Amino acid sequence: MALTRRTLLTLSGGLAATTALAACGSNTGRTPAPSTAPGTPVASADPSAGRPELAQWYHKYGEDGVEQAVKKWAAEYPGADVSVNWVLADYEKTLSAALLTPTAPDVFEYANGPTLDMIKAGQVEDLTDTLGGARDDFTPSVLERVTYQDKVYAIPQTVDMQLLYYRKDLFDAKGLTAPKTLAELTHAANTVADGSIGGFFAGNDGGVGVLGLLLMWAAGVEEMNEARTQAAFNTSALYDALSGYKELFDSPGMVKSASADWSDASPFINGETAMQWGGMWDLPKVIEAHGDAFDVLPFPAIGGSGRQVVPFGAFSACVSSKSANVTAAKNFVKWLWIDSEDKQVEFSNAFGTHIPAKPKLFPQATKVADGPGASAAQFVTDHGRSNALHWTPASSEAYSTAVSNVIKSGADAAAEFGSAAEKVTAELQRVAG
């Protein structure tokens, strides 16, 4: 799967390998060929020149205007000559190959910051000092995701997230309140469904593909222990959470077939369902369709130790350790993603619907300054989660298989998650080596 901002969110909340998140308008596809291929020389320093030369890479954004904006900003930077490479296809593969060679870009973006492998291989620079006193400006959970052993390895650019849309008017008509627990959500879904509209929709697979990690987090369970040496999810709280979700999955209020999948709000917009798990990227379309008759919520808590939760993702700026101009590259990242708050607001606001990485900028981003957008932005601050840096593709595969077997096939939760926990623990020990 090509890593786009929408798949970034898809993977983050569900069963896939790495955190992935959110959307960028209706056009999130990529053209067949990359504009930059492995082995293509990037700008390097000219010792005789007065200004360093930097190469900056971006993945293909779906929203119109992003490429023009980032190239304009690069041209405005007074400290270096910055060339922007807009990699159209296979961004993560192209970048991974380049990072192994002298052709690595000086500055590049990556979903939720660099991978653990990139950090441990020494491919990216520590940006802790670059961030400096601005650390407290960023949403703590977003900054935590780019932090390893108390060192910050990327600067978040903008944030995307998933959330629950629900029809306030239909809830009011049935005497229902906004659900804060899974039991309340199940009751509401079955109460509001009346043959003309469904209750809850989270994808044409019944939500198994997008809600896997959310069920863990909402139950108050963690992927792994604090030392990152053992799986921590094989608990009765998770079994109970999966049992509760299976009750919803098998209920008449669950919508399992709709006109689009969860990442497109059309089922909610078209009146096919009273609640839909979806992305904030569709918020303007939902507002246009339903006005004040809807609102947004985090995923509800499950069980006595549960908590409300939303998944987020943030493409973040990294500096390559192979850069011939590491200091200049760090200074550029600081200028653009730490100091230039006008550009950060524009990046979050003008090209789709996104959340600034700094809460103090929320009021300046008009789509999240008030109403449901403001609620969504606050959800990230209060309830935001992203899967752990140590959560590898192999761990994700083991966990996702267990979730699917329990919910779809009714398999024994203790057996399934016991097996998954053994595989995850082995994977944690492998990456620790």
C-alpha positions as CSV (number, residue, x, y, z in Angstrom):
1,M,0.0,0.0,0.0
2,A,1.4,3.4,-0.9
3,L,1.7,5.6,2.2
4,T,-0.6,8.6,1.8
5,R,-2.0,10.8,4.6
6,R,-5.3,9.0,4.4
7,T,-3.6,5.6,4.8
8,L,-1.6,7.1,7.6
9,L,-4.8,7.4,9.6
10,T,-6.2,4.1,8.4
11,L,-3.3,2.2,9.7
12,S,-3.0,4.1,12.9
13,G,-6.4,3.2,14.3
14,G,-6.7,-0.2,12.9
15,L,-4.8,-3.4,12.2
16,A,-2.0,-2.4,9.9
17,A,1.7,-2.2,10.3
18,T,2.5,1.4,11.2
19,T,0.5,4.3,12.3
20,A,-1.2,6.0,9.5
21,L,-3.6,8.6,9.2
22,A,-5.6,10.9,7.5
23,A,-6.9,12.4,4.7
24,C,-6.2,15.0,2.3
25,G,-9.2,15.8,0.3
26,S,-10.7,13.5,-2.3
27,N,-7.6,13.1,-4.3
28,T,-5.2,11.0,-2.4
29,G,-3.8,8.9,-5.2
30,R,-0.4,9.0,-6.8
31,T,0.7,9.0,-10.4
32,P,2.5,5.9,-11.6
33,A,6.1,7.2,-11.7
34,P,8.1,9.0,-9.0
35,S,9.6,12.4,-9.8
36,T,12.7,11.3,-7.9
37,A,14.2,7.8,-8.1
38,P,16.8,6.1,-5.9
39,G,20.2,7.1,-7.0
40,T,19.2,10.5,-8.3
41,P,21.8,13.1,-7.0
42,V,20.4,15.6,-4.6
43,A,21.8,19.1,-4.0
44,S,25.1,19.1,-2.1
45,A,27.2,21.9,-0.6
46,D,29.5,24.0,-2.9
47,P,32.4,24.9,-0.7
48,S,33.0,28.0,-2.8
49,A,29.5,29.3,-2.4
50,G,28.3,31.5,0.3
51,R,25.0,29.7,0.9
52,P,24.5,26.0,1.6
53,E,22.3,23.9,-0.8
54,L,19.6,21.7,0.7
55,A,17.3,19.1,-0.8
56,Q,13.9,18.6,0.8
57,W,11.5,15.7,0.0
58,Y,7.7,15.6,0.4
59,H,5.3,12.7,-0.4
60,K,2.5,13.4,-2.9
61,Y,-0.3,15.3,-1.1
62,G,-3.8,15.1,-2.5
63,E,-4.8,18.7,-1.9
64,D,-4.3,21.3,-4.6
65,G,-1.8,24.0,-3.8
66,V,0.5,22.2,-1.3
67,E,3.3,21.7,-3.7
68,Q,3.2,25.3,-4.8
69,A,3.2,26.5,-1.2
70,V,6.1,24.4,0.1
71,K,8.2,25.4,-3.0
72,K,7.4,29.1,-2.3
73,W,8.3,28.8,1.3
74,A,11.6,27.0,0.4
75,A,12.4,29.9,-1.9
76,E,11.7,32.4,0.8
77,Y,14.2,30.8,3.3
78,P,17.1,33.3,3.7
79,G,19.6,30.8,5.1
80,A,20.1,28.3,2.2
81,D,19.1,27.4,-1.3
82,V,16.4,24.8,-0.8
83,S,15.2,22.6,-3.7
84,V,12.0,20.7,-3.2
85,N,11.5,17.2,-4.6
86,W,7.9,16.1,-4.9
87,V,8.0,12.3,-4.9
88,L,4.9,11.1,-6.6
89,A,5.0,7.3,-6.1
90,D,6.4,4.8,-3.7
91,Y,7.5,7.6,-1.4
92,E,8.5,5.4,1.5
93,K,10.4,2.9,-0.7
94,T,12.2,5.6,-2.6
95,L,13.2,7.4,0.6
96,S,14.3,4.2,2.4
97,A,16.6,3.4,-0.6
98,A,18.0,6.9,-0.7
99,L,18.7,7.0,3.0
100,L,21.2,4.2,2.5
101,T,23.2,6.2,0.0
102,P,25.0,9.6,-0.3
103,T,22.0,10.7,-2.3
104,A,19.8,11.0,0.8
105,P,17.8,14.3,1.0
106,D,18.9,16.7,3.6
107,V,15.4,17.2,4.9
108,F,12.4,14.9,4.4
109,E,9.0,14.2,5.9
110,Y,7.8,10.9,7.2
111,A,4.6,9.6,8.8
112,N,4.7,10.1,12.5
113,G,8.4,10.7,12.3
114,P,11.2,8.3,11.4
115,T,10.8,4.6,12.1
116,L,12.7,2.9,14.9
117,D,14.9,1.2,12.3
118,M,15.9,4.7,10.9
119,I,16.7,6.0,14.4
120,K,18.7,2.9,15.5
121,A,20.6,2.9,12.2
122,G,21.7,6.5,12.7
123,Q,20.0,7.7,9.6
124,V,18.3,10.7,11.2
125,E,19.5,13.5,13.3
126,D,18.5,14.2,16.9
127,L,16.5,17.5,16.8
128,T,16.1,17.9,20.5
129,D,18.3,21.0,20.6
130,T,16.7,22.3,17.4
131,L,13.3,22.2,19.1
132,G,14.7,23.8,22.3
133,G,12.3,25.8,24.3
134,A,9.4,25.4,21.8
135,R,8.9,21.8,23.1
136,D,5.9,22.9,25.2
137,D,4.2,24.5,22.2
138,F,3.4,21.1,20.6
139,T,0.6,18.7,21.5
140,P,2.4,16.4,23.9
141,S,1.0,13.1,22.5
142,V,2.0,14.2,19.0
143,L,5.6,15.1,20.1
144,E,5.9,11.9,22.1
145,R,5.4,9.8,18.9
146,V,8.6,11.3,17.4
147,T,10.6,10.9,20.6
148,Y,12.9,8.0,21.4
149,Q,14.9,7.7,24.6
150,D,14.0,11.3,25.5
151,K,15.4,12.6,22.2
152,V,13.2,14.2,19.5
153,Y,13.9,13.0,16.0
154,A,11.3,15.0,14.0
155,I,9.2,18.1,14.1
156,P,5.5,17.5,13.5
157,Q,4.1,19.5,10.6
158,T,0.3,19.1,10.9
159,V,-2.1,16.6,12.4
160,D,-4.8,14.4,11.0
161,M,-7.3,12.2,13.0
162,Q,-10.3,9.9,13.1
163,L,-13.5,10.5,15.0
164,L,-17.1,9.5,15.4
165,Y,-19.8,11.5,13.6
166,Y,-23.3,11.2,15.0
167,R,-26.7,12.7,14.2
168,K,-27.8,14.9,17.1
169,D,-31.3,15.4,15.7
170,L,-32.0,11.7,15.5
171,F,-30.6,11.1,19.0
172,D,-32.8,13.9,20.4
173,A,-35.8,12.4,18.7
174,K,-35.1,9.0,20.4
175,G,-34.2,10.6,23.8
176,L,-30.6,9.5,23.4
177,T,-27.5,11.2,24.7
178,A,-24.0,11.2,23.1
179,P,-22.4,7.8,23.9
180,K,-19.4,7.9,26.2
181,T,-19.1,4.1,26.6
182,L,-19.3,1.2,24.1
183,A,-22.4,-0.1,25.9
184,E,-24.1,3.3,25.3
185,L,-23.0,3.3,21.7
186,T,-24.4,-0.2,21.2
187,H,-27.7,0.8,22.8
188,A,-27.9,4.0,20.7
189,A,-27.1,2.1,17.5
190,N,-29.9,-0.4,18.1
191,T,-32.4,2.3,19.3
192,V,-31.9,4.7,16.3
193,A,-31.9,2.0,13.6
194,D,-35.4,1.7,12.3
195,G,-35.2,0.1,8.8
196,S,-34.8,3.5,7.1
197,I,-31.4,4.3,8.6
198,G,-28.7,2.2,10.2
199,G,-27.2,2.7,13.6
200,F,-23.4,2.5,13.4
201,F,-21.0,2.2,10.5
202,A,-17.2,1.7,10.7
203,G,-16.5,0.1,7.3
204,N,-17.9,-2.7,5.1
205,D,-16.0,-5.2,7.3
206,G,-17.9,-4.2,10.4
207,G,-15.1,-2.0,11.6
208,V,-12.6,-4.8,12.1
209,G,-10.1,-3.2,9.8
210,V,-10.0,0.2,11.4
211,L,-10.9,-0.2,15.0
212,G,-8.5,-2.9,16.2
213,L,-6.1,-0.8,18.2
214,L,-8.8,1.5,19.3
215,L,-10.6,-1.4,21.0
216,M,-7.3,-2.0,23.0
217,W,-6.8,1.6,23.9
218,A,-10.4,2.2,24.7
219,A,-10.3,-0.7,27.2
220,G,-7.4,1.0,29.0
221,V,-4.9,-1.6,27.7
222,E,-1.4,-0.9,26.2
223,E,0.4,-2.6,23.4
224,M,3.5,-3.3,25.5
225,N,5.0,-2.7,28.9
226,E,6.8,0.5,29.7
227,A,10.2,-1.1,29.1
228,R,9.1,-2.1,25.6
229,T,10.2,-5.7,26.3
230,Q,6.9,-7.6,26.5
231,A,3.4,-7.5,25.1
232,A,0.9,-6.1,27.6
233,F,-2.4,-6.5,25.8
234,N,-3.2,-10.1,26.7
235,T,-5.6,-9.3,29.5
236,S,-9.1,-9.9,30.5
237,A,-9.9,-6.3,29.9
238,L,-9.1,-6.8,26.2
239,Y,-11.1,-10.0,26.1
240,D,-14.1,-8.1,27.5
241,A,-13.6,-5.3,25.1
242,L,-13.7,-7.6,22.1
243,S,-16.7,-9.4,23.6
244,G,-18.5,-6.1,23.9
245,Y,-17.6,-5.1,20.3
246,K,-18.7,-8.4,19.0
247,E,-22.1,-7.8,20.6
248,L,-22.3,-4.6,18.6
249,F,-20.9,-6.3,15.5
250,D,-23.7,-8.9,15.6
251,S,-26.5,-6.5,16.5
252,P,-29.2,-5.1,14.1
253,G,-27.8,-1.6,14.7
254,M,-24.5,-2.4,13.0
255,V,-24.2,-1.4,9.3
256,K,-21.9,-3.8,7.4
257,S,-22.7,-2.7,3.9
258,A,-22.8,0.9,2.7
259,S,-22.2,3.0,-0.4
260,A,-18.6,3.7,0.6
261,D,-16.1,2.5,3.2
262,W,-15.4,4.1,6.5
263,S,-12.9,6.6,5.2
264,D,-15.5,8.3,3.0
265,A,-18.3,10.0,5.0
266,S,-20.9,9.4,2.2
267,P,-22.9,6.8,4.2
268,F,-23.3,9.4,7.0
269,I,-24.0,12.2,4.6
270,N,-26.5,10.2,2.6
271,G,-28.5,9.2,5.6
272,E,-27.5,5.5,5.5
273,T,-26.3,5.5,9.2
274,A,-26.9,7.7,12.3
275,M,-23.3,7.2,13.4
276,Q,-20.1,6.7,11.4
277,W,-16.5,6.3,12.3
278,G,-14.6,8.4,9.8
279,G,-11.9,11.0,9.3
280,M,-11.8,14.7,10.0
281,W,-10.9,15.3,6.4
282,D,-14.6,14.9,5.5
283,L,-15.8,17.5,8.1
284,P,-16.6,20.3,5.6
285,K,-18.8,17.9,3.5
286,V,-20.6,16.7,6.6
287,I,-21.2,20.3,7.7
288,E,-22.6,21.1,4.3
289,A,-24.9,18.2,4.4
290,H,-26.2,18.3,8.0
291,G,-25.4,21.8,9.3
292,D,-26.0,21.9,13.1
293,A,-27.8,18.5,13.2
294,F,-24.7,16.5,13.9
295,D,-21.7,16.5,16.2
296,V,-18.4,14.6,16.7
297,L,-17.1,12.3,19.5
298,P,-14.1,10.3,20.4
299,F,-14.4,6.5,20.4
300,P,-16.1,5.6,23.6
301,A,-14.5,4.0,26.6
302,I,-14.9,0.2,27.2
303,G,-15.1,-1.3,30.7
304,G,-14.3,-0.1,34.1
305,S,-10.8,1.0,33.3
306,G,-11.6,2.3,29.8
307,R,-11.0,5.7,28.3
308,Q,-12.2,7.7,25.3
309,V,-9.7,7.8,22.5
310,V,-9.0,9.1,19.0
311,P,-6.1,8.0,16.7
312,F,-4.0,10.7,15.1
313,G,-1.1,10.8,12.6
314,A,1.3,13.6,11.7
315,F,3.8,13.8,8.9
316,S,6.9,15.2,10.4
317,A,10.1,16.8,9.2
318,C,13.4,14.9,9.7
319,V,17.0,15.7,9.0
320,S,19.2,13.0,7.3
321,S,22.5,12.2,9.1
322,K,24.1,11.9,5.6
323,S,23.5,15.5,4.9
324,A,26.6,17.5,4.0
325,N,24.9,20.5,5.7
326,V,23.4,19.1,8.9
327,T,23.4,22.4,10.7
328,A,21.9,24.2,7.8
329,A,19.2,21.5,7.5
330,K,18.4,21.8,11.2
331,N,18.2,25.6,10.9
332,F,15.8,25.3,7.9
333,V,13.5,22.9,9.8
334,K,13.5,25.2,12.8
335,W,12.6,28.2,10.6
336,L,9.8,26.4,8.8
337,W,8.2,24.1,11.3
338,I,9.0,25.8,14.7
339,D,9.4,29.5,14.0
340,S,7.1,30.3,11.0
341,E,3.7,29.9,12.6
342,D,2.0,31.7,9.8
343,K,3.1,29.0,7.4
344,Q,2.2,26.3,9.9
345,V,-1.4,27.7,10.1
346,E,-1.6,27.9,6.3
347,F,-0.3,24.3,5.9
348,S,-3.0,23.1,8.3
349,N,-5.8,25.3,7.1
350,A,-5.6,26.0,3.4
351,F,-5.1,22.6,1.9
352,G,-7.9,20.4,3.3
353,T,-8.9,20.1,7.0
354,H,-6.1,19.5,9.4
355,I,-5.0,20.4,12.9
356,P,-1.9,22.5,13.7
357,A,0.7,20.6,15.7
358,K,0.6,23.5,18.3
359,P,-2.6,23.9,20.3
360,K,-2.0,27.7,20.6
361,L,-2.5,27.9,16.8
362,F,-6.0,26.3,16.9
363,P,-7.9,29.6,17.0
364,Q,-6.0,30.8,13.8
365,A,-6.9,27.7,11.8
366,T,-10.5,28.6,10.8
367,K,-11.7,25.0,10.2
368,V,-10.8,24.0,13.8
369,A,-11.4,27.3,15.5
370,D,-14.9,26.5,16.6
371,G,-17.8,24.0,16.3
372,P,-17.1,20.3,15.6
373,G,-13.6,21.2,14.2
374,A,-12.6,22.7,17.6
375,S,-14.0,19.7,19.4
376,A,-11.9,17.4,17.1
377,A,-8.7,19.4,17.7
378,Q,-9.3,19.2,21.4
379,F,-9.9,15.4,21.2
380,V,-6.3,15.0,19.9
381,T,-5.0,17.0,22.9
382,D,-7.2,15.2,25.4
383,H,-7.6,11.7,24.0
384,G,-5.1,11.3,21.1
385,R,-3.2,8.1,20.6
386,S,-0.8,6.7,18.0
387,N,0.6,3.2,18.0
388,A,4.0,2.9,19.7
389,L,7.3,3.4,17.9
390,H,8.2,-0.2,18.7
391,W,4.9,-1.6,17.1
392,T,6.3,-3.2,14.0
393,P,4.5,-4.7,11.0
394,A,5.0,-8.2,12.4
395,S,3.4,-7.1,15.7
396,S,0.5,-5.5,13.9
397,E,-0.1,-8.6,11.8
398,A,-0.2,-10.9,14.9
399,Y,-2.6,-8.6,16.8
400,S,-4.8,-7.9,13.8
401,T,-5.2,-11.6,13.0
402,A,-6.3,-12.2,16.6
403,V,-8.9,-9.4,16.5
404,S,-10.3,-10.6,13.2
405,N,-10.6,-14.2,14.4
406,V,-12.3,-13.2,17.7
407,I,-14.8,-10.8,16.2
408,K,-15.6,-12.3,12.8
409,S,-15.2,-16.0,13.7
410,G,-15.9,-16.2,17.4
411,A,-12.6,-17.7,18.2
412,D,-11.5,-17.9,21.9
413,A,-10.0,-14.6,22.9
414,A,-7.5,-16.0,25.5
415,A,-6.0,-18.4,22.9
416,E,-5.9,-15.9,20.1
417,F,-4.3,-13.1,22.1
418,G,-2.0,-15.4,24.0
419,S,-0.5,-16.5,20.7
420,A,-0.4,-12.9,19.4
421,A,1.3,-11.8,22.6
422,E,4.1,-14.4,22.2
423,K,4.8,-13.2,18.7
424,V,4.8,-9.5,19.8
425,T,7.1,-10.2,22.7
426,A,9.5,-12.0,20.4
427,E,9.4,-9.1,18.0
428,L,10.1,-6.6,20.8
429,Q,13.1,-8.6,21.8
430,R,14.3,-8.7,18.2
431,V,14.1,-4.9,17.7
432,A,15.8,-4.3,21.1
433,G,18.8,-6.3,20.0
